[in-house]
Amino acid sequence: SLHDALPIWMLKEKLARLSSKEFLIFMGVVIIGLMLVAGGQLWQEKQEEETLPVSAVTVEQDNRTVLVLNYHKIANEHKSLSVTLDDFEQHMKWLQEYGFTCITPGQLYDFVANGAELPEKPVLITFDDGYKDNYTNAFPIMKKYGMKGTIFVVTGFLGVYDNYLTWDQAKELLDAGFNIESHTYSHKSMTEASDEDITKELVKSRQTIKEKLGIDSDFMAYPTGTYNLHIAELVKEAGYKGAFTIKYDNVSRDSNVYALERVPVFHTSETNKDFLERLQYIPLLYKYGWVKN
């Protein structure tokens, strides 16, 4: 408006009447004033930055998710559950090169239930069933790359069937830093069993691990991945602190400790490509809010 333009017009008139010396003094005052204003803004921004890390870290930790990989067999077989040795080694090498740190089910539980902190890039590597090739094939590769894992064993199969671990092999894995947990006693589908049978499967499996290895199994994985809230309650009553599904997702602080998510890894025509795509797909789900809403 004209009212707004008058001060500018008057200022231009006054500037035109100033001598060179007076103009330089005037400009110096203006520059100093601008520097003081800019300095004040920088100081304010610095003060804000100094208070940001606490809240920013809190938000980052609250929104953090944990990758839990789920394998079965590590063998050169043409089966969907059998990831080849070469492919598995590529997975372990990739995890090592990108700075992932292996964690235990107990650490994951504390993260979800108690708000505990985890390493920068945590990963929980799990195997279902307890196949012998987890010891003969996967174990040496994982040692090579400094990785450790958790094996959910069908306790009634160990030492009975040739393609499953022996208890001595399970003990060696345990001594090497692996976790041995329950996959029930005989791998019955829990959604098709009675409450009595489910409880027997859970309790007997836990008791067998205690007898053979001298440890308490605090975690289990649902056979075939099938479960419901009632079954989860039976798992809790049997003394387990948590349970794992095959629901395709990452674990977050909002996860149910009796329905912990995992990312299954299968043998395909392009196993390594599928492996990386699965790992890259999960963060996008969280970034754009497509899961856990």
C-alpha positions as CSV (number, residue, x, y, z in Angstrom):
1,S,0.0,0.0,0.0
2,L,0.9,3.7,-0.2
3,H,1.3,3.9,3.5
4,D,3.8,1.0,3.5
5,A,5.8,2.6,0.6
6,L,6.2,6.1,2.3
7,P,9.0,5.1,4.7
8,I,11.0,3.4,1.9
9,W,10.6,6.5,-0.2
10,M,11.7,8.8,2.6
11,L,14.6,6.6,3.3
12,K,15.8,6.7,-0.3
13,E,15.6,10.6,-0.1
14,K,17.7,10.7,3.0
15,L,20.3,8.3,1.6
16,A,20.7,10.4,-1.5
17,R,21.6,13.4,0.6
18,L,24.4,11.6,2.6
19,S,28.0,12.2,1.9
20,S,30.2,9.2,1.0
21,K,31.6,9.1,4.5
22,E,28.2,9.3,6.1
23,F,26.9,6.6,3.7
24,L,29.7,4.2,4.6
25,I,29.0,4.8,8.3
26,F,25.3,4.2,7.7
27,M,26.0,0.9,5.8
28,G,28.4,-0.2,8.5
29,V,25.7,0.2,11.2
30,V,23.3,-1.7,9.0
31,I,25.7,-4.5,8.4
32,I,26.6,-4.7,12.1
33,G,22.8,-4.8,12.9
34,L,22.3,-7.6,10.4
35,M,25.2,-9.6,11.9
36,L,23.7,-9.2,15.4
37,V,20.4,-10.5,14.2
38,A,21.9,-13.4,12.3
39,G,24.1,-14.2,15.3
40,G,21.0,-14.2,17.5
41,Q,19.3,-16.6,15.2
42,L,22.3,-19.0,15.1
43,W,22.5,-19.0,18.9
44,Q,18.8,-19.8,19.1
45,E,19.2,-22.6,16.6
46,K,22.2,-24.0,18.5
47,Q,20.3,-24.0,21.7
48,E,17.5,-25.9,19.9
49,E,20.0,-28.4,18.5
50,E,21.4,-29.1,21.9
51,T,18.0,-30.1,23.2
52,L,17.1,-32.2,20.1
53,P,19.2,-35.3,20.6
54,V,17.3,-36.5,23.7
55,S,13.9,-36.2,22.2
56,A,15.1,-37.3,18.7
57,V,16.8,-40.4,20.2
58,T,13.7,-41.3,22.2
59,V,11.6,-41.1,19.1
60,E,14.1,-43.1,17.1
61,Q,14.3,-45.8,19.8
62,D,10.5,-45.9,20.2
63,N,10.0,-46.4,16.4
64,R,12.9,-48.8,16.0
65,T,12.2,-52.2,14.5
66,V,14.1,-55.5,14.8
67,L,14.8,-57.9,12.0
68,V,14.1,-61.5,12.9
69,L,15.1,-64.0,10.1
70,N,13.5,-67.4,9.9
71,Y,15.3,-70.3,8.2
72,H,14.7,-74.1,8.3
73,K,17.2,-76.2,6.4
74,I,20.6,-75.1,5.1
75,A,21.3,-77.7,2.4
76,N,21.8,-78.0,-1.3
77,E,18.4,-79.5,-1.9
78,H,15.7,-78.4,-4.3
79,K,13.1,-77.7,-1.6
80,S,11.5,-74.4,-0.6
81,L,12.7,-74.9,3.0
82,S,16.3,-75.6,2.0
83,V,18.4,-72.5,1.4
84,T,21.7,-73.5,-0.3
85,L,25.0,-73.2,1.4
86,D,26.2,-70.6,-1.1
87,D,23.1,-68.5,-0.7
88,F,23.2,-68.7,3.1
89,E,26.8,-67.7,3.1
90,Q,25.9,-64.6,1.0
91,H,23.3,-63.7,3.6
92,M,25.7,-64.0,6.5
93,K,28.3,-62.1,4.6
94,W,25.8,-59.3,3.8
95,L,24.7,-59.0,7.4
96,Q,28.4,-58.8,8.5
97,E,29.4,-56.2,5.9
98,Y,26.4,-54.0,6.7
99,G,27.2,-54.0,10.5
100,F,24.4,-56.1,11.8
101,T,24.8,-57.5,15.4
102,C,23.2,-60.8,16.4
103,I,20.9,-60.7,19.5
104,T,19.2,-63.3,21.5
105,P,15.5,-63.9,22.1
106,G,16.0,-62.7,25.6
107,Q,17.4,-59.3,24.4
108,L,14.4,-59.0,22.0
109,Y,12.0,-59.7,24.8
110,D,13.6,-57.0,27.0
111,F,13.4,-54.6,24.0
112,V,9.6,-55.2,23.6
113,A,8.5,-55.8,27.2
114,N,10.9,-53.6,29.2
115,G,12.0,-50.9,26.8
116,A,15.6,-52.1,26.8
117,E,18.1,-50.8,24.2
118,L,19.7,-52.8,21.5
119,P,22.8,-52.5,19.2
120,E,22.6,-50.2,16.3
121,K,21.6,-52.8,13.7
122,P,20.1,-55.8,15.6
123,V,19.2,-59.1,13.9
124,L,17.9,-62.3,15.4
125,I,18.7,-65.3,13.2
126,T,16.3,-68.3,13.9
127,F,16.0,-71.8,12.6
128,D,12.9,-73.9,13.0
129,D,12.7,-77.7,13.6
130,G,16.3,-78.5,14.5
131,Y,17.7,-80.1,11.4
132,K,21.1,-81.6,11.5
133,D,22.3,-79.3,8.7
134,N,21.9,-76.4,11.1
135,Y,25.0,-77.9,12.8
136,T,26.9,-79.3,9.9
137,N,26.3,-76.6,7.3
138,A,24.9,-73.4,8.9
139,F,27.1,-73.4,12.0
140,P,30.5,-73.3,10.3
141,I,29.3,-70.5,8.0
142,M,28.0,-68.5,10.9
143,K,31.2,-68.9,12.8
144,K,33.1,-67.6,9.8
145,Y,31.2,-64.3,9.8
146,G,30.8,-64.0,13.6
147,M,27.1,-64.8,13.7
148,K,25.1,-66.7,16.2
149,G,21.5,-67.9,16.1
150,T,18.6,-69.5,17.8
151,I,17.3,-73.0,17.0
152,F,13.7,-73.9,17.8
153,V,13.9,-77.7,18.1
154,V,11.2,-80.4,18.0
155,T,12.5,-82.1,21.1
156,G,10.9,-85.5,20.4
157,F,12.9,-85.7,17.1
158,L,16.4,-84.9,18.4
159,G,18.5,-88.0,18.7
160,V,15.8,-90.0,17.1
161,Y,15.7,-89.2,13.4
162,D,19.0,-89.0,11.4
163,N,18.2,-85.7,9.7
164,Y,17.8,-84.0,13.1
165,L,20.3,-82.7,15.6
166,T,21.6,-85.0,18.3
167,W,21.6,-83.6,21.8
168,D,25.4,-83.6,21.8
169,Q,25.3,-81.3,18.7
170,A,22.7,-79.1,20.4
171,K,25.0,-78.9,23.4
172,E,27.9,-77.8,21.3
173,L,25.8,-75.1,19.6
174,L,24.7,-73.9,23.0
175,D,28.3,-73.8,24.3
176,A,29.2,-71.7,21.2
177,G,26.7,-69.1,22.0
178,F,23.6,-70.3,20.2
179,N,20.2,-70.5,21.9
180,I,18.2,-73.7,21.9
181,E,14.5,-73.1,22.4
182,S,11.3,-75.1,22.0
183,H,9.3,-75.9,18.8
184,T,7.0,-78.2,20.9
185,Y,7.6,-82.0,21.4
186,S,6.2,-83.5,18.2
187,H,5.4,-80.5,16.0
188,K,1.6,-80.9,16.1
189,S,-0.5,-78.1,14.7
190,M,-1.8,-76.3,17.7
191,T,-5.0,-75.0,16.1
192,E,-6.0,-78.6,15.5
193,A,-5.2,-79.9,19.0
194,S,-7.0,-79.9,22.3
195,D,-6.0,-77.7,25.1
196,E,-4.7,-80.8,27.0
197,D,-2.6,-81.9,24.0
198,I,-1.2,-78.4,23.5
199,T,-0.2,-78.1,27.1
200,K,1.5,-81.5,27.0
201,E,3.4,-80.5,23.9
202,L,4.6,-77.3,25.5
203,V,5.5,-78.7,28.9
204,K,7.1,-81.9,27.7
205,S,9.3,-79.9,25.2
206,R,10.4,-77.5,27.9
207,Q,11.1,-80.4,30.4
208,T,13.2,-82.3,27.8
209,I,15.4,-79.3,27.1
210,K,15.9,-78.9,30.8
211,E,16.8,-82.5,31.2
212,K,19.1,-82.7,28.1
213,L,20.8,-79.3,28.2
214,G,20.3,-78.1,31.8
215,I,18.6,-74.8,30.7
216,D,15.2,-73.3,30.8
217,S,13.5,-72.7,27.5
218,D,11.8,-69.4,27.8
219,F,10.7,-69.1,24.2
220,M,9.0,-71.2,21.6
221,A,8.0,-71.0,17.9
222,Y,4.5,-72.1,16.8
223,P,4.6,-75.3,14.6
224,T,3.5,-74.3,11.1
225,G,3.1,-70.8,12.4
226,T,-0.5,-71.3,13.4
227,Y,-1.8,-69.9,16.7
228,N,-4.5,-67.8,18.2
229,L,-4.9,-65.7,21.4
230,H,-6.2,-68.7,23.4
231,I,-3.1,-70.8,22.4
232,A,-0.9,-67.8,23.3
233,E,-2.4,-67.9,26.8
234,L,-1.6,-71.6,27.1
235,V,2.0,-70.9,26.0
236,K,2.2,-68.3,28.8
237,E,0.7,-70.7,31.4
238,A,3.3,-73.3,30.4
239,G,6.1,-71.0,31.5
240,Y,7.3,-69.4,28.3
241,K,8.1,-65.7,28.2
242,G,7.4,-65.3,24.5
243,A,6.6,-67.0,21.2
244,F,7.5,-66.6,17.6
245,T,5.2,-66.7,14.6
246,I,5.9,-66.7,10.8
247,K,4.0,-63.5,10.4
248,Y,6.0,-61.5,7.8
249,D,7.0,-58.3,9.6
250,N,9.7,-56.8,11.9
251,V,9.4,-56.7,15.6
252,S,8.7,-53.3,17.3
253,R,7.9,-52.1,20.8
254,D,4.2,-52.6,19.9
255,S,4.6,-56.3,19.2
256,N,2.9,-58.9,21.2
257,V,5.6,-61.0,23.0
258,Y,3.5,-64.1,22.3
259,A,3.2,-63.3,18.6
260,L,6.6,-62.0,17.6
261,E,7.0,-61.4,13.9
262,R,9.7,-62.9,11.6
263,V,10.9,-62.6,8.0
264,P,10.9,-66.1,6.5
265,V,13.7,-67.0,4.0
266,F,13.0,-69.7,1.5
267,H,14.8,-71.3,-1.5
268,T,13.6,-69.7,-4.7
269,S,14.9,-69.3,-8.2
270,E,16.5,-66.1,-7.0
271,T,17.0,-66.6,-3.3
272,N,19.6,-63.8,-2.8
273,K,17.5,-61.3,-4.7
274,D,14.4,-62.2,-2.7
275,F,16.4,-62.1,0.5
276,L,17.5,-58.5,-0.1
277,E,14.1,-57.4,-1.4
278,R,12.4,-58.7,1.8
279,L,14.9,-56.9,4.0
280,Q,14.4,-53.7,2.0
281,Y,10.6,-54.0,1.8
282,I,10.0,-54.1,5.5
283,P,11.5,-50.6,6.3
284,L,9.3,-49.1,3.5
285,L,6.2,-50.6,5.2
286,Y,7.1,-48.7,8.4
287,K,8.2,-45.5,6.7
288,Y,4.9,-45.1,4.9
289,G,2.8,-46.4,7.7
290,W,1.5,-49.5,5.9
291,V,1.8,-51.8,9.0
292,K,1.0,-51.7,12.7
293,N,-1.6,-49.0,12.3
